[in-house]
Amino acid sequence: MPASALAPLATEVFLDQRDAGLHVVAFSGGAVVVCSDACPGQTQANEDAAAVVRFSEQEGVLAVADGAGGMPAGAEAAACAVTALRDAVEGARRAGGTPRSGILDGFEAADRAVRALGVGAATTLAAVEIGPDSLRPYHAGDSSIVVVGQRGRLRLTTVPHSPVGYAVEAGLLAPEEALHHDDLNVVSNFVGVEGMRIEIGAPLRLARRDTAIIATDGIFDNLHLPEVIDLVRTGAPGDAAGALRAACLERMNRPAQGQPSKPDDATFILYRPTA
């Protein structure tokens, strides 16, 4: 079929969301729920963004971005990143390419677009390539990708590009200590900053009851990974996403002694393959 005859992509982009709740999106080969909440109690823009791009009946791309806090134009940077990624994936489809080529081109286009803002902005960007019964992660920064099985088995977790993330991966810092570390907010790799690198994971074959979460640090800085796993591994996708959102907002709004609490924008995409 010529590119001109292709039907338009079913694409959803989420920018500057504020208490918008859960969005259920029709998606290739599975169920997708998107949630993006602005930082509780703050009135400035939500600096997170998300995109859902359908490539074919069995392929697609899911992505989140988190504009760098403390740097200018965070919301604009995140919007540039997910928009550039979407455009590149759509371009790859029209040209007869692959989701992988679109994602890689998209990261590079996002880097150029954020630099073109000309204000020193930066953003994280995490994306997954969904194929027939498979997932492949790509990321720059500390937005994370996690895949868990129905019984709670951790099948995939990406390493945040940060000193704390590397220390946990090396066994020098316990995950529980990491969430209280003074340098938790320090990130060493951003889209829009010189030397940006894309970390590409190996393809992972998905079982029909696996659940993937692609999320900004507003989720994983407020909930321990075992908590996230317990919240999302069972139940209908919408129920699991609702439980994750509620737990994160509860932790941010009502700090408990000994538990992490870091009020922030919080965005995630939950994906589960259809049976």
Rosetta blueprint (number, residue, H / E / L):
1 M L
2 P L
3 A H
4 S H
5 A H
6 L L
7 A L
8 P L
9 L L
10 A L
11 T E
12 E E
13 V E
14 F E
15 L E
16 D L
17 Q L
18 R L
19 D L
20 A L
21 G L
22 L E
23 H E
24 V E
25 V E
26 A E
27 F E
28 S L
29 G L
30 G E
31 A E
32 V E
33 V E
34 V E
35 C E
36 S E
37 D E
38 A L
39 C L
40 P L
41 G L
42 Q L
43 T L
44 Q L
45 A L
46 N L
47 E L
48 D E
49 A E
50 A E
51 A E
52 V E
53 V E
54 R E
55 F L
56 S L
57 E L
58 Q L
59 E L
60 G E
61 V E
62 L E
63 A E
64 V E
65 A E
66 D E
67 G E
68 A L
69 G L
70 G L
71 M L
72 P L
73 A L
74 G H
75 A H
76 E H
77 A H
78 A H
79 A H
80 C H
81 A H
82 V H
83 T H
84 A H
85 L H
86 R H
87 D H
88 A H
89 V H
90 E H
91 G H
92 A H
93 R H
94 R H
95 A L
96 G L
97 G L
98 T L
99 P H
100 R H
101 S H
102 G H
103 I H
104 L H
105 D H
106 G H
107 F H
108 E H
109 A H
110 A H
111 D H
112 R H
113 A H
114 V H
115 R H
116 A H
117 L L
118 G L
119 V L
120 G L
121 A L
122 A L
123 T E
124 T E
125 L E
126 A E
127 A E
128 V E
129 E E
130 I E
131 G E
132 P L
133 D L
134 S E
135 L E
136 R E
137 P E
138 Y E
139 H E
140 A E
141 G L
142 D L
143 S L
144 S E
145 I E
146 V E
147 V E
148 V E
149 G L
150 Q L
151 R L
152 G L
153 R L
154 L E
155 R E
156 L E
157 T E
158 T L
159 V L
160 P L
161 H L
162 S L
163 P H
164 V H
165 G H
166 Y H
167 A H
168 V H
169 E H
170 A L
171 G L
172 L L
173 L L
174 A L
175 P H
176 E H
177 E H
178 A H
179 L L
180 H L
181 H L
182 D L
183 D L
184 L L
185 N L
186 V L
187 V L
188 S L
189 N L
190 F L
191 V E
192 G L
193 V L
194 E L
195 G L
196 M L
197 R L
198 I L
199 E E
200 I E
201 G L
202 A L
203 P L
204 L E
205 R E
206 L L
207 A L
208 R L
209 R L
210 D L
211 T E
212 A E
213 I E
214 I E
215 A E
216 T L
217 D H
218 G H
219 I H
220 F H
221 D L
222 N L
223 L L
224 H L
225 L H
226 P H
227 E H
228 V H
229 I H
230 D H
231 L H
232 V H
233 R L
234 T L
235 G L
236 A L
237 P H
238 G H
239 D H
240 A H
241 A H
242 G H
243 A H
244 L H
245 R H
246 A H
247 A H
248 C H
249 L H
250 E H
251 R H
252 M H
253 N H
254 R L
255 P L
256 A L
257 Q L
258 G L
259 Q L
260 P L
261 S L
262 K L
263 P L
264 D L
265 D L
266 A E
267 T E
268 F E
269 I E
270 L E
271 Y E
272 R E
273 P E
274 T L
275 A L
